[in-house]
Structure formats: C-alpha cells, structure tokens
C-alpha cells in the first residue's frame, strides 16, 4: 500500500465554543505528527497552552506554552515532560510564569484523541448494514457525572458473525458538551437465556 504524498489533515474543536481548534497530520514515512493550534481568543496579553497527558490531568502533562508578556514580547516554551489525552488552556493574560498554566487558566479542558490515523481509504459501505447503539432521552444532572447503562438486544440479522468496517459517535446536536465517552460491550450467553433490557 503506497501512502499519500500529502498526508490528510484531521481536525477537532478543543472546546464547545471552538475557541481553540486542533489540526494535525500524520506522516508515517518520517514517523512524525505535525500539529497546529488555531485560536479565536482575543486579549492584549493572550496565552495558549496545549499538551499531552496520560489521564487527562494537567500536573505531569507535557505542555507547550505560547504567550505574550506585559512588554508585548512573544514567548514559546516547553513546560514539562510526560505524555494521549490532549489538554489545553488559555487565558486573557498577562501570563507572568508557567505556574499560571499548571494551575490552569481562565478556560481549560481535555480531549481524548486518536492522533495516529491509518493512511487507508474509507471503506466501501455499499453492501454494509448500520447498527445504532444509543441511549434514549437520558436526563443528565448538571451537578455530577452520570454513567448510564443500557442493555440492548441485537437485531436477528446480526445473529451470525459480522466484520466491522467503521465505527464512530452519533451525538444529538446540542449535546456535544454532555457526552464524554461511550463504551460498547458484546455479551455472550446461551440462545435461550433472556437478558433483562436494563436502563439506568
């Protein structure tokens, strides 16, 4: 398989307002990833920090920080060592030291991201079947994290083994900031065993 000479550009908004937007390319020949951050934040002394974190936490993450100090001098510095969550922060500034980044900024967050994308063409989905696994009208309280479990029976057409070509989220518009992640498990049991279709 010959890899494309111009790697595909992937992108994802880092926050719900798309104030920070991440773009990246994977080059398998040089074993490198090129990353760009575009910011729509405006301030006389802005700063932006982006980095990698094992578990999505700021302490111990490998951060790069770009800032303009109170004398309008531009700085770019590597803050810490460590490493596939993307953590980000930005502030109105001025930023006086990197401790202000580690203590988090005016706005901050983390995004789970699959940076290394295979350089393969999209699969031919002409004769494929789509299976939607979704939670139906779940009310999520605003004051605590909610884990929702939904047991669903597969349609009869999936009784035989199938090959999965593609998967991804389908989040209802307006709920992007509510849904953090979803895990799907396949439960095997004897054919005559009735699994309760639990929701809760």
C-alpha positions in Angstrom: 0.0 0.0 0.0 1.5 3.3 -1.1 0.9 6.2 1.4 -0.3 9.5 0.0 2.4 12.1 -0.6 0.3 14.8 1.1 -1.0 13.4 4.4 -4.6 14.0 5.2 -5.3 16.9 7.6 -7.5 15.9 10.6 -9.1 18.5 12.9 -11.2 18.7 16.1 -12.5 21.6 18.2 -11.0 21.6 21.7 -13.9 23.3 23.4 -17.6 23.7 22.8 -17.3 27.3 21.5 -14.5 26.3 19.1 -12.2 28.9 20.6 -9.3 26.6 20.2 -9.1 24.3 17.2 -6.6 21.5 16.7 -5.3 20.4 13.3 -2.8 17.6 12.7 -1.2 15.4 10.0 0.4 12.0 10.4 3.5 11.3 8.3 4.3 7.6 8.5 7.4 7.9 6.3 9.1 10.3 8.8 7.3 8.9 11.8 6.2 12.4 12.8 3.0 14.2 13.6 2.6 17.9 12.7 0.2 19.8 14.9 -1.3 23.3 14.6 -3.5 25.1 17.1 -5.8 27.9 15.9 -7.1 30.3 18.5 -10.0 32.8 18.2 -9.4 34.1 21.7 -8.7 37.9 21.8 -6.8 39.7 24.5 -3.9 42.3 24.8 -1.8 39.6 26.6 -3.1 36.2 25.4 -1.6 32.8 26.2 -2.3 29.3 25.0 -1.1 26.0 26.4 -1.5 22.6 24.7 0.0 19.3 25.6 -0.3 15.6 26.1 -1.4 13.8 29.2 -1.7 10.1 30.2 -5.0 10.5 32.0 -6.2 14.0 31.0 -4.7 15.8 34.1 -2.7 18.9 34.0 0.0 18.0 36.5 2.6 15.9 34.8 1.4 16.6 31.3 3.8 17.6 28.5 2.8 21.2 27.7 3.9 23.7 25.2 3.0 27.3 26.1 2.8 30.4 23.8 2.3 33.7 25.4 2.7 37.5 25.1 4.1 39.1 28.2 3.2 42.6 29.6 6.0 44.1 27.5 4.4 42.6 24.3 7.4 40.2 24.0 6.4 36.8 22.5 7.5 33.6 24.2 7.2 29.9 23.3 8.4 27.3 25.8 8.2 23.6 26.6 6.8 23.4 30.2 7.1 19.8 31.4 7.9 16.3 30.5 5.4 13.4 30.4 2.8 12.0 27.6 -2.8 10.6 24.6 -5.2 12.9 26.0 -4.8 16.5 24.7 -5.0 19.0 27.5 -5.5 22.7 26.7 -5.8 26.1 28.5 -5.9 29.7 27.5 -6.2 32.9 29.4 -6.7 36.7 28.9 -3.3 37.3 30.5 -0.8 38.6 31.0 1.0 35.4 32.0 3.9 36.0 34.4 5.1 32.4 34.8 4.4 28.9 33.7 3.0 28.1 37.2 -0.1 30.0 36.0 -0.6 27.4 33.3 -0.1 24.4 35.6 -2.6 25.9 38.0 -5.0 26.0 34.9 -6.1 29.1 33.1 -9.3 31.1 32.7 -10.5 28.4 30.3 -9.2 24.8 30.2 -10.2 21.2 29.3 -9.1 17.9 27.8 -10.0 15.9 24.7 -9.4 12.2 24.1 -7.9 11.9 20.7 -6.6 9.2 18.3 -3.7 11.1 16.8 -2.3 8.2 14.7 -4.8 7.7 12.0 -4.1 4.9 9.5 -3.5 6.2 6.0 -6.2 4.0 4.4 -9.0 4.9 2.1 -12.5 5.0 3.5 -14.1 1.5 3.3 -16.8 0.8 0.7 -20.0 0.8 2.6 -22.3 -0.1 -0.3 -23.4 -3.5 1.0 -23.0 -2.8 4.6 -25.5 -2.6 7.5 -25.6 0.1 10.1 -26.2 -0.7 13.7 -27.0 2.2 16.0 -26.4 1.7 19.8 -27.8 4.7 21.5 -29.1 5.9 24.9 -32.7 7.2 24.5 -33.6 10.6 26.1 -31.4 10.3 29.1 -31.7 13.3 31.6 -28.2 14.2 32.8 -28.0 16.3 36.0 -25.7 19.3 35.8 -24.1 18.8 39.3 -22.5 15.4 38.9 -21.0 12.9 36.5 -23.6 10.4 35.2 -22.8 6.9 34.0 -25.7 5.4 32.0 -26.0 1.7 31.3 -28.3 0.5 28.5 -28.7 -3.2 27.7 -29.9 -3.7 24.1 -30.7 -6.8 22.1 -29.1 -7.0 18.7 -31.4 -7.4 15.7 -31.8 -11.0 14.4 -29.8 -10.2 11.2 -26.7 -9.9 13.5 -27.0 -13.4 14.8 -24.1 -14.5 12.6 -20.6 -13.1 12.8 -20.1 -9.8 11.0 -17.0 -7.8 10.1 -16.9 -4.2 11.4 -15.8 -1.7 8.8 -16.3 1.6 10.6 -17.5 3.0 13.9 -18.0 6.4 15.5 -20.2 8.6 17.6 -23.6 10.0 16.6 -24.3 12.6 19.2 -27.6 14.6 19.0 -26.9 18.3 18.1 -26.7 20.4 21.3 -25.5 17.5 23.5 -21.8 17.6 22.4 -20.7 19.0 25.8 -22.7 16.4 27.8 -21.5 13.2 26.2 -17.9 12.4 27.3 -17.4 8.8 26.1 -19.3 5.6 25.3 -18.2 2.0 25.7 -19.9 -0.8 23.9 -19.7 -4.4 25.1 -20.9 -7.6 23.5 -22.4 -10.1 26.0 -22.3 -13.7 25.0 -24.9 -16.2 26.5 -26.8 -19.4 25.6 -29.5 -18.8 22.9 -32.4 -19.5 25.3 -31.1 -17.1 28.0 -33.2 -13.9 28.4 -31.1 -10.9 29.3 -33.0 -8.1 31.1 -33.1 -5.0 28.9 -31.8 -2.8 31.8 -31.7 1.0 31.6 -30.3 3.1 34.4 
